[in-house]
């Protein structure tokens, strides 16, 4: 058994869908895939992605990304409703959104959002960040309330004990995972990259490896005895 990880496959782009369907239907039948969010904001394409990946891998473990919760092009009335619809869809296709245990290994999905613990958002960020218009939250929830909701879903998993633990999330657990080469002009989005609360949960869980996505900046870096890995497929323009 091998374990693969990828995020941000964005199959609403035709080139990305072609890549997805080009994956072998035979080579990964005994392997596990960690899918760290942002498959598509279009419900039918998310379903297509689930079907294609489950046909190719022994198990697929998944957490939604921010794009997956957009409702601009879906029938859901809000992003919370979308989240629960995705959970039902995943269950129907055998996609796991709960911990998976194999002998001495546990793989644990961690749900999250951003809460501005990485920085205060600027007026320019409010203008350009599509989550503010493409996500709709019931009762006009603020970002910190959204984050608290998703993190509350993780609590019962944080006491899992095993010889090896791999956790994964869509969002970043710490801002110092972003490399120093990022231009200052691009750092405008840092407040929407993740949450320090997620890092606290990873530490409590005792992860050996944590997989994340969202930033489209691929990394393989150790911080305080945890290996952090981002393997984002990204947009066609990012190749």
C-alpha positions in Angstrom: 0.0 0.0 0.0 1.2 3.5 -1.0 -0.1 6.8 0.1 -0.5 9.7 -2.4 -1.5 13.2 -1.7 -2.8 16.1 -3.9 -4.9 19.2 -3.5 -6.4 21.9 -5.6 -7.1 19.9 -8.7 -9.7 22.4 -9.9 -11.3 20.2 -12.5 -13.6 23.0 -13.7 -10.6 23.6 -16.0 -10.7 21.2 -19.0 -6.9 20.5 -18.9 -7.2 19.4 -15.3 -10.2 17.1 -16.1 -8.1 15.6 -18.9 -5.3 14.9 -16.4 -7.7 13.4 -13.9 -9.2 11.0 -16.4 -5.7 10.1 -17.7 -4.7 8.5 -14.4 -4.3 4.8 -14.6 -7.3 2.6 -13.6 -4.9 -0.2 -12.6 -1.7 1.2 -11.0 -3.3 2.6 -7.8 -5.8 -0.1 -6.9 -4.1 -0.9 -3.6 -3.2 2.6 -2.7 -4.7 5.5 -0.7 -5.2 9.0 -1.9 -5.4 12.0 0.4 -7.4 14.7 -1.5 -6.9 18.0 0.4 -9.7 20.1 -1.1 -10.6 22.3 -4.0 -11.9 19.8 -6.5 -14.5 22.0 -8.1 -17.2 24.6 -7.2 -19.6 22.9 -9.7 -21.6 20.1 -8.1 -21.7 17.9 -11.1 -17.9 18.1 -11.6 -17.3 17.4 -7.9 -19.3 14.2 -8.3 -17.4 13.4 -11.5 -14.1 13.9 -9.6 -15.2 11.6 -6.7 -16.3 8.9 -9.1 -13.1 9.0 -11.2 -10.8 8.9 -8.2 -12.7 6.2 -6.3 -12.5 4.1 -9.5 -8.7 4.4 -9.4 -7.7 4.2 -5.7 -8.4 1.7 -2.9 -9.4 4.5 -0.6 -9.9 8.3 -1.1 -9.8 10.6 1.9 -11.1 14.1 1.4 -11.8 17.5 3.1 -13.5 20.3 1.2 -11.7 23.4 0.2 -13.1 26.9 0.0 -13.9 26.5 -3.8 -15.9 23.4 -3.1 -18.1 25.4 -0.7 -18.9 28.2 -3.2 -22.6 28.4 -4.0 -22.4 30.8 -6.9 -22.9 28.1 -9.5 -24.8 25.6 -7.3 -28.4 25.2 -6.1 -27.5 25.2 -2.4 -28.9 28.2 -0.5 -25.7 28.6 1.5 -22.2 27.2 2.0 -23.2 25.3 5.2 -25.9 23.5 3.3 -23.3 22.8 0.5 -20.9 21.3 3.1 -23.5 18.8 4.2 -24.5 18.0 0.7 -20.9 17.3 -0.1 -20.7 14.9 3.0 -23.7 13.0 1.6 -22.2 12.9 -1.9 -18.9 11.6 -0.5 -20.5 8.9 1.5 -22.5 7.8 -1.6 -19.3 7.4 -3.6 -17.3 5.8 -0.7 -15.1 8.9 -0.3 -14.0 9.1 3.4 -14.3 12.3 5.4 -13.5 10.6 8.6 -10.3 9.0 10.1 -9.0 5.9 8.4 -6.9 3.3 10.3 -4.6 0.7 8.8 -2.6 -1.3 11.3 -0.1 1.1 12.9 -1.2 4.1 10.7 -4.0 6.5 11.2 -5.0 9.1 8.6 -7.1 12.0 10.0 -9.0 14.7 8.1 -9.1 18.1 9.8 -11.8 20.5 8.8 -10.9 24.2 8.9 -11.4 27.8 7.6 -9.5 31.0 8.1 -10.0 33.4 11.0 -7.5 36.2 10.4 -5.0 34.9 12.9 -2.5 35.1 10.0 -3.1 38.9 9.6 -5.7 41.5 9.3 -7.5 41.6 5.9 -7.1 44.8 3.9 -9.8 46.7 1.9 -8.1 45.4 -1.3 -8.5 41.8 -0.1 -12.2 42.3 0.5 -12.4 43.5 -3.1 -10.6 40.6 -4.7 -11.2 37.5 -2.6 -14.0 35.6 -4.2 -15.0 33.7 -1.1 -16.6 36.9 0.2 -19.1 36.8 -2.7 -19.2 33.2 -3.8 -19.7 31.7 -0.3 -22.9 32.4 1.6 -23.1 31.6 5.3 -26.3 31.3 7.3 -27.0 34.1 9.8 -24.1 36.1 8.3 -21.5 34.1 10.2 -18.1 35.8 10.6 -14.9 34.1 9.6 -14.0 33.2 13.2 -17.4 31.6 13.8 -17.0 29.6 10.6 -13.6 28.4 11.7 -14.9 27.5 15.2 -17.6 25.4 13.6 -15.3 23.4 11.4 -12.7 23.0 14.1 -15.4 21.7 16.4 -15.9 18.8 14.0 -12.3 17.7 14.6 -12.5 17.4 18.4 -13.5 13.8 18.7 -10.6 12.8 16.4 -7.9 14.6 18.4 -7.5 11.8 20.9 -6.6 9.1 18.3 -3.4 7.3 19.2 -1.3 5.2 16.8 2.3 4.6 15.9 2.1 6.9 12.9 -0.4 9.7 12.3 -0.9 11.6 9.1 -3.4 14.5 9.3 -4.6 16.7 6.4 -6.5 19.9 5.9 -7.2 22.2 3.0 -6.1 25.3 4.9 -2.7 26.1 6.3 -2.0 25.6 10.0 0.8 28.2 10.2 1.9 31.1 8.0 5.6 30.3 8.2 4.9 27.5 5.8 4.9 30.1 3.1 8.4 30.6 1.7 10.3 33.9 2.1 10.5 34.3 -1.7 6.8 35.2 -2.0 6.6 38.8 -3.3 5.1 41.3 -0.9 2.4 42.1 -3.3 1.1 38.5 -3.2 1.0 38.5 0.6 -2.3 40.4 0.5 -4.0 37.0 0.7 -2.2 35.7 3.8 -5.1 36.5 6.2 -7.3 34.0 4.2 -4.7 31.1 4.2 -5.6 29.4 7.4 -5.8 29.4 11.2 -3.5 29.0 14.2 -6.2 27.0 15.9 -5.6 24.3 13.2 -1.9 24.0 14.3 -3.0 23.6 17.9 -5.2 20.7 16.9 -2.4 19.1 14.9 -0.1 19.3 17.9 -2.8 17.8 20.2 -3.3 15.0 17.7 0.4 14.3 17.6 0.7 14.2 13.8 3.9 13.0 12.2 3.0 14.4 8.8 0.5 17.0 7.9 -0.8 17.5 4.4 -2.4 20.8 3.3 -3.4 22.7 0.2 -4.9 26.1 -0.7 -1.8 28.2 -1.2 -0.8 26.5 -4.5 2.8 26.8 -3.2 4.2 23.3 -3.0 6.3 22.6 0.0 8.1 19.8 1.9 9.3 21.2 5.2 9.8 20.1 8.8 8.7 22.4 11.6 9.1 21.3 15.2 9.2 17.6 14.4 6.3 17.6 12.0 6.7 17.2 8.3 4.4 19.6 6.3 3.6 18.8 2.7 1.7 20.7 0.1 1.3 19.0 -3.3 -1.1 21.2 -5.1 -2.0 20.4 -8.7 -3.1 24.0 -9.3 -4.5 25.9 -12.3 -3.4 25.1 -15.9 -1.4 28.4 -15.9 0.6 27.2 -13.0 1.7 23.9 -14.6 
